[in-house]
Amino acid sequence: MVNCPLCQAGLKPAVFNTGGPEPCPLCDAKIQVEVFPALTRPEEEVLRSEALVDDQAGCFFHPGKKAVRVCDVCGRFICALCDLDINGDHLCPQCLETGKKKGSIESLDLNRMRWDKLALLIAVVSYITSVFSGFFALLTMFIIFKYWNAPRSITGNTRVRFIIAFLIAISQFALTLFFFYSIFNGLD
């Protein structure tokens, strides 16, 4: 089951999913435990809720399980395991796979441009190759401002790359201004 992170004592299901911290029965530390509800239900209740009863429809892919939805594309009855919610559309695994291959599911995001990596790459490469290139600094800042709120990767990255690229671009732009200022002041 679930143990206290401090004393490793086994926690009872009464402290799960309470919405706030509960004391550990052994060390009295305040712990908030959120677990999947099926973890605390008796196994026979889980099996009973998914088991097919005589007057119910069965899943197309799992005939012994109760159907809970109908696939929005093909109309097959599907169980909770097979129900794939794609932006409000409920699809079966086969329709999802077919839609992915054909590209017919517009809301399915298979490729995502990583604008933070592109901005950092432009800033670093242009800084290394041409310190006084204000154009690339402006291009980097444009990408940062335009795509700051763009969807990020599902791997949970942050905006740290954008911030680093912005700092590099600002320093690069400042160096470019200083370079041109010193050239024009040297001509007088």
N, C-alpha and C positions, 0 to 999 in steps of 0.2 A: 504494500500500500504506500502511503505517504508518511515520511519521517520528518521530524523537526530538524531544521538545518543546524541547530546549535548542539542539541544533546542526542540527536538521532533516535529519539523515542517515537514509537509508532503513534500516529495521530488517528483519532476516531472520526468516523464520517460526520459526526455532529458538528465538527468545527469547519467542515468544507462548505464553500459557497454561501457564507453567511453575509457577505457584503462588507465586512469589517474585520479588524484583527481580533483574534481569539487567543486566550492564554494556552500555552503548551501545558499538558497535564503533569509533566515532570519538572521542567525548568522554569515555568511560568513566563516564558518569553512571549511577547505578543507576535502572533503569526497570522497572516491572511492567506488562506489556501483556496485557490480556485481550480476546480477539476472538472473534467467532462462529466456531466450528470450520470451517464450510463455506468461510470466507474463505481458509483455507490449503490446502484439498483441491484436487487437480487438477480442472479442469472436467469432464473425461471421467468421473471417478469420481462426481461429483455427478449428472451426467446418467444414468450407468449405474444408480445406486441408485434413481432416481425413474422410470426408463424402464420401460415395461410389457414383461414377458416373456410368452411364449405361454401359459404355464399359470397366470398370475396374474390376479386381478381388477383391472379398471380403475376409476378414479374416475368417479362419475356425472357430475360437472361438468367433469372434465378426462379424457376417455377415453384419452388417451395416457399418463397417469401411473398409477403403481402405487397401488392402494388399500391403506391401512394400517389403517383402522378401519371400523366400521359405525356409522352414525348411530343413537343410542339411541332416537330418536323415530320416524323413518320407515324405518330399516333399509337406507338406501342405502349403497353402498360409497363411501368418501371418501378422498382422498389427504391427505398431511400438511399441505398448504396449506389444504384445506377443513376440517380437523379443528379444531373450536372447543371447547376444554375449558372448560366452565362448571361450576365446583365439582364436578369429577369426572364430570360427564355430557358425553359427546362428541356434539356436534350438527353438522349440516351448516349452511351459511350460510342456506339456505332455511327450515329449521326454527327457527333462531335468530330470523330476521326475523318468521316467523309467530308464534312464542312471544312476541316483544316486542310485536307489535301486539295480540295477544289478552290479554297479561298472564298467560300460563299458566306462565311460568318464574319461580317464586318467588325463586330465588336471584339473578336478574338485577337488579342495582341501577341503576335508571335515574335516580332522583331521590334526593338525599341532603340532609338538613337540615344546614345549616351552623350548628351550635350556637355556635361561637366568634363568628361574626358577629352572631348574635342577642344573645348576652350583651354584646358590646361596644356594640351599638346601644342596648340598654336602658340600659346604664350611662351612655353619653354623653348620650343624649336626656334621661334623667331628671336628670342632673347639670346640664345646661344649663337645663332648664325649671323644676326644683324641687330646689334644692340640698339641702333638708332632708327629702327623701323617703327614709326608711329602708326603706320597703316595697320600693322598686325595687332598693335595694342588696341586700336579702335575696333578692329574686327573682333578681338577677344571680348572687349567690353560689350559690344553689340550682342554677341552670343549669350553672354552672361545675363544681360538685362532682358533679352527676348525670351530665353528659355529657363529663367529662374524658377518658374512655377510649373514647368513641364513635368509630366509623370516621370518619376525616377524608376530605377530598376527595382524588381521585386526582391532583390537581395538585401534591401534595407540600407542602401548607401545614404550618405548625408550630403550637404552642400559644401563640404570642406574643399573639394576640388575647385568649385566655382570661386570660393574665397581666395584660395591660393593663386588661381589664375588671375583674379582681379588685382591682387597685390603686385603680381609680376607685371601685369599690363600697365598699372599706374606708374610703377618705377620705370618701365620701358618708355612710356609716354613722357615722363618727366626728364629722362635722359635725352630724349629726342628734342624736347623744347630747349633744354640747356645747350645741346649741341648747336642748334640753329641760332640761338641767342648769342652764343660765343662767336660764331662765324660772322653774323651781321654786325656785332659790336667790334670785331676785329677789322672790319672794312672801313670804319670811320676814321 
